[in-house]
Amino acid sequence: QVQVVESGGGLVQPGGSLRLACVASGSDGRIYFMDWYRQAPGKQREFVATIDSLGRTDYSDSVKGRFTITRDNAKNTVYLQMNSLKPEDAAVYYCSARSRSGDYLVNWGQGTQVTVSS
């Protein structure tokens, strides 16, 4: 199984920015997609963004235009640049890794907490 470690969360005011990072290990070259998910208290984990090994991306409607996902394939690292943050973006953010066929490879990490508050 692939292990992931997320970092970069913190407390930010509405309208502010944060950059999350996630490093994956143990992949043996199997990772094709890398994703970000988030889970707010009392809610289900939801999809945020994905990027494939060619750099093609997709986003949830709620973050499109504000968040940018990028990736360093050589480092098995995925980033999430979050701009214009809103209180509703507050959540624990998790990353995942999938094979080319879409199978999840990851044991979910601890996530990184993002708090948006004035």
The 8 nearest C-alpha neighbors of each residue, nearest first, counted from 0:
[[1, 104, 105, 2, 106, 25, 26, 24],
 [0, 2, 105, 25, 26, 104, 24, 106],
 [1, 3, 24, 23, 106, 105, 25, 0],
 [4, 2, 23, 22, 108, 21, 24, 5],
 [3, 5, 22, 21, 108, 23, 6, 2],
 [6, 4, 21, 110, 20, 111, 3, 22],
 [7, 5, 20, 111, 19, 8, 21, 4],
 [8, 6, 19, 18, 20, 9, 111, 17],
 [7, 9, 113, 112, 111, 6, 19, 17],
 [8, 10, 113, 114, 112, 11, 7, 17],
 [9, 11, 114, 115, 113, 12, 116, 8],
 [12, 10, 115, 15, 114, 116, 9, 13],
 [11, 13, 117, 116, 115, 15, 14, 10],
 [14, 12, 85, 84, 15, 115, 116, 86],
 [13, 15, 83, 84, 12, 85, 16, 82],
 [16, 14, 12, 13, 83, 84, 11, 82],
 [15, 17, 82, 81, 84, 83, 14, 18],
 [18, 16, 81, 80, 19, 82, 8, 15],
 [17, 19, 80, 79, 7, 81, 20, 78],
 [20, 18, 7, 79, 78, 6, 8, 80],
 [21, 19, 78, 6, 5, 77, 7, 79],
 [22, 20, 5, 77, 4, 76, 6, 78],
 [21, 23, 76, 4, 3, 75, 5, 77],
 [24, 22, 3, 75, 2, 76, 1, 21],
 [25, 23, 2, 26, 1, 3, 22, 75],
 [24, 26, 1, 27, 2, 0, 23, 28],
 [25, 27, 1, 28, 29, 24, 30, 23],
 [28, 26, 29, 25, 30, 24, 1, 0],
 [27, 29, 26, 30, 31, 25, 75, 98],
 [28, 30, 26, 27, 98, 31, 99, 97],
 [31, 29, 98, 97, 28, 32, 96, 26],
 [32, 30, 99, 98, 52, 51, 97, 29],
 [33, 31, 51, 97, 50, 96, 30, 52],
 [32, 34, 96, 50, 49, 95, 97, 51],
 [35, 33, 49, 95, 94, 48, 96, 50],
 [34, 36, 94, 48, 47, 93, 49, 95],
 [37, 35, 46, 47, 93, 45, 92, 94],
 [38, 36, 92, 44, 91, 45, 93, 90],
 [37, 39, 44, 90, 91, 43, 45, 42],
 [38, 40, 90, 42, 41, 91, 89, 37],
 [41, 39, 42, 38, 90, 43, 91, 89],
 [40, 42, 39, 43, 38, 44, 90, 91],
 [43, 41, 39, 40, 38, 44, 45, 37],
 [42, 44, 38, 45, 41, 39, 40, 37],
 [43, 45, 38, 37, 36, 42, 46, 39],
 [46, 44, 36, 37, 43, 38, 47, 42],
 [45, 47, 36, 48, 35, 59, 37, 44],
 [46, 48, 36, 59, 35, 58, 45, 37],
 [49, 47, 58, 35, 57, 34, 46, 59],
 [48, 50, 34, 57, 56, 33, 35, 58],
 [51, 49, 56, 55, 33, 32, 54, 34],
 [52, 50, 32, 54, 53, 55, 31, 33],
 [51, 53, 31, 54, 32, 50, 72, 55],
 [54, 52, 51, 55, 50, 31, 56, 72],
 [55, 53, 51, 52, 50, 56, 70, 69],
 [54, 56, 50, 51, 53, 57, 52, 49],
 [57, 55, 50, 49, 54, 51, 58, 68],
 [56, 58, 49, 48, 50, 59, 55, 63],
 [59, 57, 48, 63, 47, 60, 49, 62],
 [58, 60, 47, 61, 62, 63, 48, 46],
 [59, 61, 63, 62, 58, 47, 64, 57],
 [60, 62, 59, 63, 58, 47, 65, 64],
 [63, 61, 65, 60, 66, 59, 64, 58],
 [64, 62, 60, 65, 58, 61, 59, 66],
 [63, 65, 66, 62, 67, 60, 58, 82],
 [64, 66, 82, 62, 63, 83, 81, 67],
 [67, 65, 81, 80, 62, 82, 64, 63],
 [66, 68, 80, 79, 69, 81, 65, 64],
 [69, 67, 79, 78, 80, 48, 66, 50],
 [70, 68, 78, 77, 67, 79, 50, 71],
 [69, 71, 77, 76, 78, 72, 68, 54],
 [70, 72, 76, 74, 73, 75, 77, 69],
 [71, 73, 75, 74, 70, 76, 52, 77],
 [74, 72, 71, 75, 76, 70, 28, 52],
 [73, 75, 76, 72, 71, 22, 23, 70],
 [76, 74, 72, 23, 73, 22, 71, 77],
 [75, 77, 22, 74, 71, 21, 70, 23],
 [76, 78, 70, 21, 20, 69, 71, 22],
 [79, 77, 20, 69, 19, 68, 70, 21],
 [78, 80, 68, 19, 18, 67, 81, 20],
 [79, 81, 18, 67, 66, 17, 68, 19],
 [80, 82, 66, 17, 16, 18, 79, 65],
 [81, 83, 16, 65, 84, 66, 15, 80],
 [84, 82, 14, 15, 65, 16, 85, 81],
 [83, 85, 14, 82, 13, 15, 16, 88],
 [84, 86, 13, 87, 88, 115, 14, 83],
 [87, 85, 115, 88, 89, 116, 13, 84],
 [86, 88, 85, 89, 115, 90, 84, 39],
 [89, 87, 85, 86, 90, 84, 115, 113],
 [88, 90, 114, 113, 87, 115, 86, 39],
 [91, 89, 39, 38, 113, 37, 112, 92],
 [90, 92, 112, 38, 111, 37, 110, 113],
 [91, 93, 37, 110, 111, 36, 90, 112],
 [94, 92, 110, 36, 35, 37, 91, 111],
 [93, 95, 35, 34, 36, 21, 92, 5],
 [94, 96, 34, 33, 105, 35, 93, 97],
 [95, 97, 33, 104, 105, 32, 30, 103],
 [98, 96, 103, 32, 102, 101, 104, 30],
 [97, 99, 31, 30, 101, 102, 100, 29],
 [98, 100, 31, 101, 97, 32, 30, 102],
 [101, 99, 98, 102, 97, 31, 103, 32],
 [102, 100, 98, 97, 99, 103, 32, 31],
 [103, 101, 97, 98, 100, 104, 99, 96],
 [104, 102, 97, 105, 96, 101, 98, 95],
 [105, 103, 97, 1, 96, 0, 102, 98],
 [106, 104, 1, 96, 0, 95, 107, 103],
 [105, 107, 2, 108, 1, 0, 104, 3],
 [106, 108, 105, 109, 95, 3, 93, 94],
 [109, 107, 110, 3, 4, 106, 93, 5],
 [110, 108, 111, 107, 4, 5, 93, 3],
 [111, 109, 93, 92, 108, 5, 91, 112],
 [110, 112, 8, 92, 91, 6, 5, 113],
 [113, 111, 91, 8, 90, 9, 92, 114],
 [114, 112, 8, 9, 89, 90, 91, 10],
 [113, 115, 10, 89, 9, 11, 116, 112],
 [116, 114, 86, 11, 12, 89, 13, 10],
 [115, 117, 12, 13, 86, 114, 11, 10],
 [116, 12, 13, 115, 11, 86, 10, 114]]
